[in-house]
Amino acid sequence: MAGIHRRRPGADDLESATDTTAIPLGDDIWMSPGVSNAYAVGTDAGRVIVNAGLVFEGHLRKKAFAGIGGPTRSIVVTQGHADHWGAVNALRDPETDVVMHRNYRYWREDNAQLMGYRVPKTSFAFQTFSDAVIEHLKTVDAASIDFSFPEPTTTFDREHRFDVGGRRFELAWTPGGETTDALVMWLPEDRILFTGNLFGPLFGHVPNLMTIRGDRYRDPILYIESLNTVLDYRPEKLITGHFDPVVGADLITEEVTAMRDAMQAVHDRTVELMNSGADLHTAMREVKVPEHLDIGEGYGKTSWNVRAIWEMYTGWFRHKSTTELYGEPTESVAPDVVGAAGADSLVAAARTQLDAGRPVRAIHLTDLVLAVEPTHSGARAAAVEAHEALLEGTENFWEKAWLTKSINDLRKD
């Protein structure tokens, strides 16, 4: 099969909307594009909004949906990340029913207490976007924006159903999504399924079971079960968190089955290697998605998912070295290594690794030198070349962002 990831835009196309356009998707459904899309479903009694975008996008979404379906009867939030709930307070009316899964508290509190850790660990990947937000906020009254978390009026556990203006809405919990409060919304009469970012931002790609910005692990088995939930609906149109809908029951079934089977294969092979006595890094190198499934890696990576599966099951101790048990990292002995071997000798060894096509090993060596002599020009130059070699070989959003940041940092005076 030719994966849909080859025909849909990639992660580099994720950007914020700066206009007030509502795009018709048919079936009286409208999309307001942004960091994550927001949708309005028209009914005879008012509109139902699915996701709201980031907090600063609220006035844009409000204008986009103003003429659709009358008052806002309900807002459904498909997961606990801020690009889904941020603008709820700007879009809700006094009588609006705001619906979330009951696990919303778990993610709200998790993010609130780790804000100081996660924001700096995320910003490197979204610098261009962050600059655009800053410029955009200059055009609005920041004092008018409600930054508080929107408390829901309705929560549920497994399933929830409601009717508005003659349309039936059915919600189901999908704990294998990016957050454990993830849900999907089904319109049974139209056979349309809203999935938010259940698949990640890029449909047709492997998920991130653990993002490098820092997050809790996603359970691969729950992810597989959640994709089975999608398949059970047999939707004719899939409306995701980003980009245009995916249309056609056969196409949707083929693609979701491939993503499910890819994760199952990666999970099973990882467990097999764990039981065989192989080590983590061998598994990261060897486990691949079966080629016939043709799944993209534009946002998540299989090697990272292997590590997430391994550590989710076993924790952090790898039974490799006594040093794992204590608070002394490898870099604590960098002065001893550099003092014994010499900085120039280690840089020469890094160059040898580069010439042999092993840029990661080169970075291991330059890291030791730069931990002791941060301005060593030879180590910086070799490290830049090693990062550039890795950058040339990837299309992954997070990997590209990290490598680019590292190169820029190494080139600073």
C-alpha positions as CSV (number, residue, x, y, z in Angstrom):
1,M,0.0,0.0,0.0
2,A,1.1,3.6,-0.6
3,G,0.7,5.4,2.7
4,I,-1.5,8.4,3.0
5,H,1.4,10.2,4.7
6,R,3.0,10.6,1.2
7,R,-0.1,12.6,0.0
8,R,-0.8,14.8,3.0
9,P,1.1,17.9,4.3
10,G,3.8,17.3,6.9
11,A,4.6,18.6,10.3
12,D,6.3,21.7,8.8
13,D,2.9,22.9,7.7
14,L,1.6,23.1,11.3
15,E,1.0,26.8,11.9
16,S,-1.5,29.2,13.4
17,A,-4.4,30.7,11.5
18,T,-4.4,34.5,11.5
19,D,-7.8,35.1,9.8
20,T,-11.4,34.6,10.6
21,T,-12.3,32.2,7.8
22,A,-14.6,29.2,8.4
23,I,-14.1,26.6,5.8
24,P,-17.1,24.4,4.8
25,L,-16.5,20.7,5.0
26,G,-20.0,19.6,4.0
27,D,-22.8,18.1,6.2
28,D,-23.1,21.6,7.9
29,I,-19.6,21.2,9.4
30,W,-17.2,24.1,9.3
31,M,-13.4,24.2,10.1
32,S,-11.5,27.1,11.5
33,P,-7.8,26.2,10.9
34,G,-5.1,27.0,13.5
35,V,-2.4,25.4,15.6
36,S,-5.1,22.7,16.1
37,N,-8.2,23.0,14.1
38,A,-11.6,24.0,15.7
39,Y,-14.8,22.8,14.1
40,A,-18.4,23.9,14.3
41,V,-21.3,21.5,13.6
42,G,-24.5,23.2,12.7
43,T,-27.9,22.0,14.0
44,D,-31.5,23.4,14.1
45,A,-31.0,24.6,17.6
46,G,-27.5,25.9,17.6
47,R,-23.9,24.8,17.0
48,V,-21.7,22.2,18.6
49,I,-18.0,23.2,18.6
50,V,-15.3,20.5,18.7
51,N,-12.0,21.9,20.1
52,A,-11.2,25.5,20.5
53,G,-7.6,26.1,19.6
54,L,-5.0,28.0,21.7
55,V,-6.2,30.8,24.0
56,F,-4.9,33.6,21.8
57,E,-7.0,32.2,18.9
58,G,-10.3,32.7,20.7
59,H,-11.4,35.9,19.0
60,L,-10.5,34.4,15.6
61,R,-12.6,31.3,16.2
62,K,-15.5,33.4,17.6
63,K,-15.7,35.5,14.4
64,A,-15.3,32.4,12.2
65,F,-18.2,30.6,13.8
66,A,-20.5,33.6,14.5
67,G,-22.9,32.9,11.6
68,I,-23.0,29.1,12.0
69,G,-26.0,27.4,13.6
70,G,-27.0,30.0,16.1
71,P,-25.8,29.9,19.8
72,T,-23.1,27.6,21.0
73,R,-25.0,24.8,22.7
74,S,-22.0,22.5,23.4
75,I,-18.2,22.5,23.2
76,V,-16.5,19.1,23.1
77,V,-12.8,19.0,24.0
78,T,-11.1,15.9,22.6
79,Q,-7.9,16.0,24.8
80,G,-6.1,17.9,27.6
81,H,-3.5,19.7,25.5
82,A,-3.9,23.5,25.5
83,D,-4.2,23.8,21.7
84,H,-7.6,21.9,22.1
85,W,-9.1,23.7,25.2
86,G,-7.3,27.1,25.2
87,A,-10.0,29.2,23.6
88,V,-13.1,27.5,25.2
89,N,-13.7,30.5,27.5
90,A,-13.8,32.8,24.5
91,L,-16.3,30.6,22.7
92,R,-18.7,29.4,25.4
93,D,-22.0,31.2,26.2
94,P,-23.5,31.2,29.7
95,E,-25.6,28.1,28.9
96,T,-23.0,26.2,26.9
97,D,-22.4,22.6,27.9
98,V,-18.6,22.1,28.0
99,V,-17.9,18.3,27.7
100,M,-14.6,16.6,28.6
101,H,-13.6,13.2,29.7
102,R,-13.4,12.9,33.5
103,N,-9.6,12.5,33.4
104,Y,-9.3,16.1,32.4
105,R,-8.2,17.0,36.0
106,Y,-5.3,14.6,35.7
107,W,-3.9,16.4,32.7
108,R,-4.7,19.9,33.9
109,E,-2.9,19.4,37.2
110,D,0.0,17.5,35.5
111,N,0.7,20.4,33.1
112,A,0.2,23.1,35.7
113,Q,2.7,21.7,38.1
114,L,5.3,21.0,35.4
115,M,4.9,24.2,33.5
116,G,8.4,25.4,34.5
117,Y,9.9,22.3,33.1
118,R,7.9,21.7,29.9
119,V,7.7,25.1,28.4
120,P,11.4,25.6,28.0
121,K,11.7,22.0,26.7
122,T,9.0,22.7,24.1
123,S,9.8,26.2,22.9
124,F,12.9,25.2,20.8
125,A,10.6,23.4,18.4
126,F,8.1,26.2,17.9
127,Q,10.3,29.3,17.8
128,T,8.9,30.6,14.5
129,F,5.4,30.0,15.8
130,S,6.1,31.7,19.1
131,D,7.4,34.8,17.3
132,A,4.2,34.8,15.2
133,V,2.1,34.6,18.4
134,I,4.0,37.5,19.9
135,E,3.4,39.7,16.9
136,H,-0.3,38.6,16.7
137,L,-0.9,39.5,20.4
138,K,0.2,43.1,19.6
139,T,-2.9,43.4,17.6
140,V,-5.3,42.4,20.4
141,D,-6.1,43.5,23.9
142,A,-4.3,40.9,26.0
143,A,-6.2,42.0,29.1
144,S,-9.4,40.8,27.4
145,I,-8.1,37.2,27.0
146,D,-9.2,34.7,29.7
147,F,-6.2,32.4,30.3
148,S,-7.8,30.2,32.9
149,F,-8.6,26.6,32.4
150,P,-12.2,26.1,31.4
151,E,-14.1,24.0,33.8
152,P,-16.4,21.5,32.1
153,T,-20.1,21.2,32.9
154,T,-20.3,17.6,31.8
155,T,-17.8,14.8,32.2
156,F,-18.1,11.0,31.5
157,D,-16.2,7.7,31.8
158,R,-16.6,5.3,28.9
159,E,-19.4,6.8,26.7
160,H,-21.6,9.8,26.5
161,R,-24.5,10.7,24.1
162,F,-26.4,13.9,23.6
163,D,-28.7,15.5,21.0
164,V,-28.8,19.0,19.8
165,G,-31.3,20.3,17.2
166,G,-32.1,16.9,15.7
167,R,-28.4,15.7,15.5
168,R,-27.1,12.9,17.6
169,F,-23.6,13.1,19.1
170,E,-21.8,10.1,20.6
171,L,-18.6,10.3,22.5
172,A,-16.2,7.5,23.4
173,W,-13.1,7.5,25.6
174,T,-9.9,6.6,23.7
175,P,-7.2,6.4,26.4
176,G,-4.5,5.5,23.9
177,G,-4.5,9.1,22.6
178,E,-1.9,11.7,23.3
179,T,-3.5,12.2,26.7
180,T,-5.5,9.8,28.9
181,D,-8.5,12.0,28.7
182,A,-8.7,11.7,24.9
183,L,-12.0,11.1,23.2
184,V,-13.6,10.8,19.8
185,M,-17.0,12.1,18.6
186,W,-19.2,10.2,16.3
187,L,-22.0,11.5,14.2
188,P,-24.0,8.3,13.4
189,E,-26.4,9.7,10.8
190,D,-23.5,11.1,8.7
191,R,-20.9,8.4,9.6
192,I,-18.4,11.1,10.5
193,L,-15.8,10.7,13.3
194,F,-13.9,13.5,14.9
195,T,-10.7,12.1,16.3
196,G,-8.7,15.1,17.5
197,N,-5.1,14.1,17.9
198,L,-5.7,10.5,18.7
199,F,-3.2,9.6,15.9
200,G,-0.9,12.5,16.8
201,P,-1.0,15.7,14.6
202,L,-0.1,13.7,11.5
203,F,-2.5,11.1,10.3
204,G,-0.7,8.1,8.7
205,H,2.4,8.4,10.8
206,V,3.7,6.5,13.9
207,P,2.7,8.2,17.1
208,N,5.0,9.6,19.7
209,L,4.7,7.3,22.7
210,M,6.9,9.8,24.6
211,T,7.7,13.2,23.2
212,I,11.2,14.6,23.6
213,R,9.8,17.8,25.1
214,G,9.0,15.7,28.2
215,D,5.7,13.9,28.8
216,R,4.3,10.8,30.3
217,Y,4.5,7.6,28.3
218,R,1.6,6.5,26.2
219,D,0.6,2.9,26.5
220,P,1.0,1.1,23.1
221,I,-1.7,-1.4,23.9
222,L,-4.2,1.3,24.7
223,Y,-3.2,3.0,21.5
224,I,-4.0,-0.2,19.6
225,E,-7.3,-0.6,21.3
226,S,-8.2,3.0,20.6
227,L,-7.6,2.5,16.9
228,N,-9.8,-0.6,17.1
229,T,-12.5,1.7,18.4
230,V,-12.1,3.9,15.3
231,L,-12.3,0.8,13.1
232,D,-15.4,-0.4,14.8
233,Y,-17.3,2.7,13.7
234,R,-16.4,2.2,10.0
235,P,-16.4,6.0,9.4
236,E,-16.8,7.4,5.9
237,K,-15.2,10.7,6.9
238,L,-12.4,11.2,9.5
239,I,-12.0,14.7,10.8
240,T,-8.7,15.0,12.7
241,G,-6.9,17.7,14.7
242,H,-5.0,19.1,11.7
243,F,-5.4,19.5,7.9
244,D,-8.3,18.4,5.7
245,P,-10.6,15.4,6.5
246,V,-9.8,11.9,5.3
247,V,-12.7,10.7,3.1
248,G,-13.7,7.2,2.1
249,A,-14.5,4.2,4.4
250,D,-12.1,1.8,2.6
251,L,-9.2,4.3,2.7
252,I,-9.8,5.1,6.4
253,T,-10.0,1.4,7.2
254,E,-6.8,0.6,5.3
255,E,-4.8,3.4,6.9
256,V,-6.0,3.0,10.5
257,T,-5.4,-0.8,10.2
258,A,-1.9,-0.1,9.0
259,M,-1.1,2.2,11.9
260,R,-2.6,-0.3,14.3
261,D,-0.7,-3.3,12.9
262,A,2.6,-1.2,12.8
263,M,2.4,-0.5,16.5
264,Q,1.5,-4.1,17.2
265,A,4.5,-5.3,15.3
266,V,6.9,-2.8,16.9
267,H,5.5,-3.7,20.4
268,D,5.8,-7.5,19.8
269,R,9.3,-7.3,18.4
270,T,10.5,-5.1,21.2
271,V,9.1,-7.5,23.8
272,E,10.7,-10.4,22.0
273,L,14.1,-8.8,22.1
274,M,13.7,-7.9,25.8
275,N,13.0,-11.5,26.6
276,S,16.0,-12.6,24.4
277,G,18.5,-10.8,26.5
278,A,19.2,-8.0,24.0
279,D,19.9,-4.5,25.2
280,L,17.9,-1.4,24.7
281,H,20.1,0.3,22.2
282,T,20.2,-2.9,20.0
283,A,16.4,-2.9,20.0
284,M,16.3,0.8,19.1
285,R,18.5,0.1,16.1
286,E,16.9,-3.2,15.0
287,V,13.1,-2.8,15.4
288,K,11.4,-1.5,12.3
289,V,7.8,-1.1,11.1
290,P,7.2,-3.8,8.5
291,E,7.9,-2.3,5.1
292,H,4.6,-3.2,3.5
293,L,2.7,-1.1,6.0
294,D,4.3,2.2,4.8
295,I,3.8,4.3,7.8
296,G,5.4,7.8,8.1
297,E,7.7,9.0,10.8
298,G,7.2,12.7,10.5
299,Y,6.3,13.3,14.1
300,G,7.0,10.1,16.1
301,K,9.9,7.7,15.5
302,T,9.9,3.9,15.8
303,S,13.3,3.9,17.6
304,W,11.9,6.3,20.2
305,N,8.7,4.2,20.6
306,V,10.9,1.1,21.1
307,R,12.6,2.9,24.0
308,A,9.2,4.1,25.4
309,I,7.9,0.5,25.3
310,W,11.0,-0.8,26.9
311,E,11.1,1.7,29.8
312,M,7.3,1.7,30.3
313,Y,7.6,-2.0,31.1
314,T,10.9,-2.1,32.9
315,G,11.6,1.4,34.3
316,W,14.9,3.2,34.1
317,F,17.4,0.6,35.4
318,R,19.0,-1.3,32.5
319,H,21.3,-3.6,34.5
320,K,24.3,-2.4,32.6
321,S,26.3,-0.4,35.2
322,T,26.4,0.2,38.9
323,T,26.5,3.9,38.1
324,E,22.9,3.8,37.0
325,L,21.9,3.6,40.7
326,Y,23.6,6.8,41.8
327,G,23.3,10.6,41.1
328,E,26.7,10.8,39.2
329,P,26.1,11.3,35.5
330,T,28.7,10.3,32.9
331,E,29.7,13.9,32.4
332,S,30.9,14.1,36.0
333,V,34.1,12.3,34.9
334,A,34.6,14.3,31.7
335,P,37.4,16.4,33.2
336,D,39.3,13.1,34.0
337,V,38.8,11.7,30.5
338,V,39.7,14.9,28.8
339,G,42.7,15.4,31.1
340,A,43.9,11.8,30.4
341,A,43.3,11.7,26.7
342,G,43.6,15.3,25.7
343,A,40.9,17.5,24.1
344,D,42.6,17.5,20.7
345,S,43.0,13.7,20.8
346,L,39.3,13.3,21.5
347,V,38.4,15.7,18.7
348,A,40.6,13.7,16.4
349,A,38.8,10.5,17.4
350,A,35.5,12.2,16.8
351,R,36.7,13.1,13.3
352,T,37.5,9.5,12.7
353,Q,34.0,8.5,13.7
354,L,32.6,11.2,11.4
355,D,34.7,9.9,8.5
356,A,33.3,6.4,9.2
357,G,29.7,7.6,9.0
358,R,29.1,7.4,12.8
359,P,28.0,10.9,13.8
360,V,26.3,9.9,17.0
361,R,29.6,8.4,18.3
362,A,31.3,11.6,17.3
363,I,28.9,13.6,19.4
364,H,29.6,11.3,22.4
365,L,33.2,12.3,22.1
366,T,32.7,16.0,21.5
367,D,30.2,16.2,24.4
368,L,33.1,15.1,26.7
369,V,35.3,17.9,25.4
370,L,32.7,20.6,25.5
371,A,31.6,19.6,29.0
372,V,35.2,20.7,30.1
373,E,36.1,23.3,27.4
374,P,32.8,24.7,26.1
375,T,34.5,27.1,23.6
376,H,36.9,24.5,22.1
377,S,36.7,25.4,18.4
378,G,37.7,22.0,17.1
379,A,35.1,20.2,19.2
380,R,32.4,22.6,18.2
381,A,33.2,22.3,14.5
382,A,33.1,18.5,14.7
383,A,29.9,18.5,16.7
384,V,28.3,20.8,14.1
385,E,29.2,18.5,11.3
386,A,27.9,15.5,13.2
387,H,24.6,17.2,13.8
388,E,24.4,18.3,10.2
389,A,24.9,14.7,9.1
390,L,22.0,13.6,11.3
391,L,19.8,16.5,10.1
392,E,20.4,15.5,6.5
393,G,18.9,12.1,7.1
394,T,15.7,13.0,8.9
395,E,12.2,14.3,8.1
396,N,11.0,14.1,11.6
397,F,9.6,17.3,13.1
398,W,11.0,17.0,16.6
399,E,14.4,15.5,15.5
400,K,14.9,18.3,12.9
401,A,14.0,21.0,15.5
402,W,16.4,19.6,18.1
403,L,19.3,19.2,15.6
404,T,18.7,22.7,14.3
405,K,18.7,24.1,17.8
406,S,21.9,22.3,18.7
407,I,23.7,23.5,15.5
408,N,22.7,27.1,16.2
409,D,23.8,26.8,19.8
410,L,27.2,25.3,18.7
411,R,27.7,28.2,16.3
412,K,27.1,30.9,18.9
413,D,30.1,32.8,20.2
